[in-house]
Amino acid sequence: MSLKRLLEVSTVILQQAVDLVDNGLTSDEQLIVHSQYMPGSTIGKHLRHARDHFSLLIDTMEAQPPYVLNYDVRSRNQPMETSRRAAHDALRECIARLEKVVPYQRMDEPVTLNAVTPYPQTMQSTFGRELWFGSLHAVHHWSMVRVIAGELGIRLDESFGFAPSTLVHQGTEAPLGKVAAKR
C-alpha cells in the first residue's frame, strides 16, 4: 500500500509540472529566462533536473539487480529545457514509466547509491526511500520555479512548490494537502 501512495505523490508532483507547461507558460522563451535571484537558473533547467532524478531511478530499477543508482549522471541541455512541447512529452513519459515500473517493485528493495558530495560516497538505500526523495527533490525545485515564475508574472496553483507536510499542516484542499484519513 505504501508504494501505491508514493507513486500517487510522485505522479501528482510531476503532473504539477505538466500543468505548468501546458497552462501556466505561454511561450517557450519562458523556459529559458534566467532568474535575477538565482543566477543561471531557468524554469526549463529545474524541470529537467527534477525529472532526471525520477528517470535515473526508473532506469536503475529496470536494470538487473544489484541496483546501483547515481543521480550525478544527468543529461543537461535537453530539448525539454527550451521547448514546452518537449517538456510536456518528457514529463508525461516519466509519469508513464513510473506507473509501469513502481507497481512491480518492493518498498524495501535494496539500492546502492553512489554520490559525489564532493567526495565519492557509496551508501545503502531502498527503492521506496529513493522514490520519496525524488518527490521531495522535485518539490524543492518547483519552489525555485515558483520564484522564477513570480519574476515573470506567472501565477501558479497555490500548492505548487510546497511540500506535502506543509500543505497538510496548512489544511489545504490541494491533492497533496489532504491527510491520508480523509482520502
Residue, then its C-alpha position, 0 to 999 in steps of 0.5 A: m500500500s505504501l508504494k501505491r501512495l508514493l507513486e500517487v505523490s510522485t505522479v501528482i508532483l510531476q503532473q504539477a509540472v505538466d500543468l505548468v507547461d501546458n497552462g501556466l507558460t505561454s511561450d517557450e522563451q519562458l523556459i529559458v529566462h534566467s532568474q535575477y535571484m538565482p543566477g543561471s537558473t531557468i524554469g526549463k533547467h529545474l524541470r529537467h533536473a527534477r525529472d532526471h532524478f525520477s528517470l535515473l531511478i526508473d532506469t536503475m530499477e529496470a536494470q538487473p539487480p544489484y541496483v546501483l543508482n547515481y543521480d550525478v549522471r544527468s543529461r543537461n541541455q535537453p530539448m525539454e529545457t527550451s521547448r514546452r512541447a518537449a517538456h510536456d512529452a518528457l514529463r508525461e513519459c516519466i509519469a508513464r514509466l513510473e506507473k509501469v515500473v513502481p507497481y512491480q517493485r518492493m518498498d524495501e528493495p535494496v539500492t546502492l547509491n553512489a554520490v559525489t558530495p564532493y567526495p565519492q560516497t557509496m551508501q545503502s538505500t531502498f527503492g521506496r526511500e529513493l522514490w520519496f526523495g525524488s518527490l521531495h527533490a522535485v518539490h524543492h525545485w518547483s519552489m525555485v520555479r515558483v520564484i522564477a515564475g513570480e519574476l515573470g508574472i506567472r501565477l501558479d496553483e497555490s500548492f505548487g512548490f510546497a511540500p506535502s507536510t506543509l500543505v497538510h499542516q496548512g489544511t489545504e484542499a490541494p491533492l497533496g494537502k489532504v491527510a491520508a484519513k480523509r482520502 
